[in-house]
Amino acid sequence: MVSLKKCFLLIGVCVLLVATFAVEAVAYDYEPLPGVLSPEEVDLGGQTVTIVTRGDLETEFAPGTLGEGRLEEAEELFNVNFEQVDLGRDRDGEGLLTRIMAGDSTMDIIRIGTHSGYLQTLGQGGFFPIDELLPAEYFDALNPMDGRIVRGVSEYQGHLYSLGGQYLDGQLLTSGYGLTANVDLLEREGMPDVMELYQNYEWDYDTFEDIISQVTRDTTGDGEIDQWGVSYLNDYHRAEQFGYSNDAHPVQQIDGKWTFTYNREEATTVLDKLYEWEEYQVGDSWQYRAFSSDEANEGQVAFMFHDITSGFGRKADDRIDFDVIFVPMPMGPHADDYRTNISNVGLSLLPTNAEQPDELIAIHNFLWRSADEWDDTEFLATYQPDRESFEVLKHISDLWEGESALFRYAVPEEFEEAVFEVLDGERSARAAMGAIEPTVQSFLDDFFGQ
């Protein structure tokens, strides 16, 4: 007969063993999103998964990063090996399409920007529609910025193609566009407080034009203009970026069809305005940073248009001796709020010939987690002039709905030429965009088989 003491001992051993196995089973700090397999449900038997990306995986998962140790952990949990393929910029998607058509992509996780052949590959049916595998609850569980990218950028003909995992929870539009204002110059010229204009929703095209026209002048009396309202805007790329402030999109999906929309009033208004503002601009087309021109560095420009992380704010402290703030692009007459856009949006995709898509999704989501929280400390210290400017960025980030220069490298050159005709004063925007519409639309129809 077994004594009561031995029974308790046996029970204790069993409990300890169960607890030990349970700890081993959940040794990782990770909760899969709805519809995603857990690591316990995946065993790839030592197969190799290829990460197609321009980024450096070792750096991305290096010590001190949010993903520290995840590659090694994933290798063990999923019984998998990793390799990386870098296809470079791949603007026309040739490298990616060749890889898919050759059958080399069956175990690929593709993390590219929209300017790296995304549309070209999408148009050829090269990507797997993720929403055919994952429930609506999955997309609802993505962090807000991730969700807007997936729905606002990767939706095509009723399907969603990106997995998310590109933006951290709470992350702002670090690659959006806006204006850095030279506070000292504006105060010296007796201009209204731009931050107050923004907060009162009075920061619009009319107010912007009033200010840049007044501050553009000869300050020394030698007959030469030596102070300007705004940095150079009148090239194709900058005109496109600025256009989003008036809710103007070169191409939009309408009833599931990609449609040329730069012949609409939202766009023609912007193009005509930029031509009118030519005399208030200074700089060169290649100068994409806020303080890349001598005039801007020396405090002779009221507003600098730029990508948010392209060298301004505290990062410019060693180059400038005047105060600056960050404000959004002024609100256009067709916009209902302040707008910005991302030029090149990062997406996480699977090839259409993925052999084990559920398993690849599980691995992707383990490595890149939408629930990872963004620490804004370094960003604020490096790129934002002050906390008030940072709050402006938070505001326009919350308003962002997926606006991006999606077709930057996927439209005929004739479109760019037509834009320059307007910016150079050769034709009105209505005439130039109306003339080019059949060419661009025919291209889109052929490109996507519409």
N, C-alpha and C positions, 0 to 999 in steps of 0.2 A: 504494500500500500504506500502510495506517494504521500509524503508529509506535506502539510499546508505550507511549510517554509519553502520546500522544493518547488511547489506550484507557483508561489509568488516569484521565485527566482527565475523559473522558466518564462513566466509572463513578462518579467522585467527584461530578459534577454530578447524576447520577441519584439517588444516595444522598441528597444534600442536598435535592433536590426532594421525595423520598419522606418524608424526615424532617420537612420543613417542613409538608407536608400532614398528616402524622400528628399533629404538634403542634397544628395548627389544629383537627383533628378531636377531639382530647381536651383542649382548652384548659380545660375545666371540671373541677373536682375533685368528681366525682360518679359513683357506681356504682349503676345501677338494681337494685332488688330482683328476685328471680326472677319472671319472667312480665311484667315491666314493660318497655315499649318504651324504647329509648334515644333521646336527642335526634336522632341521625342518622336514625332511622326515622320521624320525625314532621315533617311540613310542613303547617301549617294554612292556608297561602296567604293570610295576613293576616286571617283571621277573628278575631272578638272572643270571648274567653272571659270569662264573668261569674263573679266570686267573690261568692257570697251569704254574707255574714258581718256580724256586728256590730262586728268589730274594724276597725281602721284599717290598711289595707295599707301605706300609706306609712310609718307608724310601725313596723309589724312588720318591714319590710325596710329600715329606715333605717340610716345609717352607725353602726357600732359593734354592730349586732345580728348574730346568727348568720346571718341571711338577707340580710345587706348585699349589694346589687347583684343579687340573684337575679331580681327582677322584670324588670329590663332585660336580664339575660342570657337569661332564658327567652323574652322577646319576640324576641330575635335567633335563638336556637337553634331554636325551634319555629315561627318566622315567625307570631307571634300577637300580638294586642293584648289588653289587660286592662281591664275595668271592674269596679266594685264596686256591689253592691246591698245596702242595709241594710234589713231588714224589721222592725227593732226587736225587742221581746221576742217578739211573735207567739205568745203562750201557747197559743192554740187552733189554731195552724197555718194559720189562714185565709189569711194572706198568701202562705205558701209553696205551699199547695194551689192557690190561685187562679193563681199564676204557672205552676205545672206544667200545670194543666188548660187554660190559655190557650195553651200551646205556647211560652211565652217562655223556657223553661228548658233547651232542647235542648243548649246549650253552657255549662251551669252546673256549677260546683264548689261544693258546699254545705258550709259549715263553721259548724255551729250547736251550741248546747247542747241537752241532752235536755229542757230546760224551754221550748224555743222551737219547739213544734209538732212535735217529732220523732215522738212516738207517734201523734198524730193523722194525720200524713202517712204514716207506716208502715202504719197501719191501713187507709188508703185505697189502698194499693199504690203509693205515690208515689215509692219509692226503688228503685234498681237493686241487685239482689243481687250484690255484688262477687265472691263466690266462684264465680260462674258464668264469670267471666273470668280469675281469677287462681288459680294452683295452691296447694296446701297449703303448699308451700315458701315462698311469699310471706308468709303469716301467721306461719310459724315464724321468719322472718327479722326480724320486727318486734322492737323492743326490748321487754323484759319488761312494762313498764307499758302500752305501746301494745297489746301482744298481749292483755293482760287486759281492756282496754277493748273491743277489737274482739270478743273471744269472750264476755266477761262482760256486755256492755251491748248490743251491736248484733246479737247472734244472735236470729233470729226464724224459727220454723218450719223449722229446719234450715239456714238460710242466714245468711251474714254480710254486713252492710251497710256497715260503716265501713272506710275505707282505712287508718286509723291516722294517724300524723304529727301527733298532738295533743300527745303527751308526748315529751320528749327522753330520750335514753338516760341512765339513772341518775336521772331526775327522781323526786321523792317526791310524796306526796299533799299538795300544798300547799293543797288545798281540802277536806281531810278534817276530821273532828271529833274533839275530845279535850277534856282538862281541863287548865287551868293551876292548879297547887296553890300556895297561899300557905305557903311553907316556914316563915316566922317564926311565923305563927299556929299551925301544927301543932306546932312544937317547943315553943312556949310552953304549949300545952295538954297536952303530954306524949304526943302521938300517935306511933304507929310511923312509921318512915321509909317514905314512900310509894314511893320509888324502889326500895327493897329489897323491898317487897311485890310490886311489879311484876316485878322480876327473879326472884323466887322463885315466881312464878305464884300468889301469895296475894292479889293485888289483884282481888277479886271483889265481888259485890253485898253479901254479908254483911259483909265488912270495910269497904266503903264506907259502909254503913248504920251500923255501929258508930261510925265516926269522925264522920260528919256529925251523928249524934244527940248525941254527947258534946260537940261544940264549939258546938252551937247553944244559947246560954244568955244570961242577963243577967249581964254582966260588971261592972256598976256598982252593983247592988243597988237600983235604982229600980223594980224590978218589970216592966221592959220588956226584951224580947229585943233585944240590940244586936250580936249576933254569930251568924253563920249558917253552915251546913255547905256549901251549894251555891247557885249562882246559879239563877235561875228556869228550871225545866224543863217546867212543866206547861202548855204550849200545844201545839197540834197539830203544828207543824213540829218543835219540839224533841223532842217525844215520839217522833215518827217517826225522827229522827236517832239518838236514844238507843237506840231499839229494836234497831238493828243490833248493839249490844253483846251482845245475847242471840240473835243470828242470826234476828231477826224481820223479815219482809218483808211489806209490805201486799199485794203481788201477786207471784206467781212463775209462771214457765213450767213446767208439768208435762205431760209427754208432748205438747209442742208447743202447749199451750193455756194462755192467761193465766188464772190461777186466784187468787181471793181467799184469802189465807192468814193474815189478821190475826185469824181466829177460832181459831187454833192456840195451843197452850200457850206457845210461845216468845213470842208477842205479848201474850197476856193476862197473862202473868207480869210483863212490863215495865209495862204500863198500870196494873195493880193496885199495883205497887211505887211508881210515880211518885205515885200518889194517897197512898200511905202516907207518902211522903217530903215531902209538901206543907209540913208544919210546919217543915222544915229549910231551906226555900228562901227566897230574897229577890230582889227585882227586878221588872221588868215584861216583858211579852211582847215588846215592841219592842226590847229590849236584847240584840242579838245579838253584841256585841263583849265580849271578856273583861273590859275595864275600863270599861264604859259606864254603870255605876251608881255612885252616891256611895259606897255601902257597900263595893263591890269596890275602888274607888280608895283608900279610907281603911283598907284592910286588915282589914275586918270579915267577909270571906267566905273560907272555906277552899278551895273549889274553884269555878272559873269554867268553865262549859261554853261552847264556841265553835268556830267555824270557825277553822282553824289560822292563816290569814292575816288574821283580823279583829281586829288590834290587840292583841298581847300580846308577851311576851318583851322583847327589848331595845327594841322599838318603844314600849314603855310606860314606859321608864326615866324619862321626864320627868314622869310622872304618879304614880308609886308610889315608896315608900321602903322596900320590903320585898323579900326574895328570893322568887323563884318558880321552879318547874320545870314541864315539860310531861310529862303522863302520859296513857296511853290511857284511854278509858272503861273502868270496871271490867268484868271478864268475867262475863257472865250465866251462870246455871246450865245453860242449854241450849247454850252456846257451847263450842267446844273450844280456843279461843285468843282473844286480844284482837282486837277488830274495830273497824273504822271504816267510813265510807262517804263518797262524794262526792255532794253534793247535785245539782249540775248538771254533767254530764259532756260534754265537747266531743267531737263526732263529725265526720268528714269523709265526705261522701256524694255520690252522683250521683243525679240524677232518673231516674225510670223511663223517660223519653222521651229520654235522652241519645243524640244522633245519632252521636257518635264517642267512645264510652266508653273505648276503649283509649288514645286520644290524650289524653283528659282525665285519665286515671289517670297517664299519663307526666308530664304537666305538673304535676299535684298533687304527685307524689312528688319531682319536681325542686325544687319550691318548699319543701315541708315534708318534711323527711327524718327518718325514725325513728332514723337513726344519729347525728344531731346530739347532741353530748354536753352535758349540763346542768352548768353551773358553780354549785355550791352556795354559793359564797363570800358573795354578796350576801344570799341567803336566810338563811343562818346568822347573818349579822351583823344582819339586820333583824328576823327573826321568831322566832328561837330564843333562849331565855334562856342556854343554854350547850351545850357539845358533848354532854353526857350526854343532854339533852333531845332533841337532834338525832338521837342514836342510837335513841331510843325511836320517833321518827317514821320512821326507816328501817325499824325492825322491823315496825311496823304497816303500812307501805307494802308491804313484801314479803309480808305476809299478805293484803293486799287482793285480792279475787277478782272485782271488778266490782260490789260493792254500791253502789247509788245510789238516790236518791229519784226513780226513773224515773216514777212515777205521781203525783207531787206535784200536777200540774195536769191530770190525766187520770182522775180518779175523781169520782163524784157528791158534791155538797156534803153529802149525808146521812152520808157516812162521817166527815167531819171533825166533824160534829155528834155522832156516836156516840162518837168519841174524847173529846170534851169532856164528854160525860155521865159517862164513867169518871173523868176528871181532876177533875171537880167533885163526885164522890162520889154521883151520882144513881143509877148502876147499876154492877154488877160488870162487869169486862171481858168475862167469858164471856157474860153476858146481852146486853150491848150489841153485841158483835161477832157473836154468833150471830143477833141480830135483824136486823142490817144485811147479813149475808152474801148473802141472795137478791137484794137490790137491787143490790149492787155486782157480783155475778156476772152478773146479767142484763145490766147495763150493759156489762161486758167482752165478753160473748158477742155483743151487738149491735154494739159498737164495732169488733170485729175479725172479725165474721162467722164466729164459731166454731160 
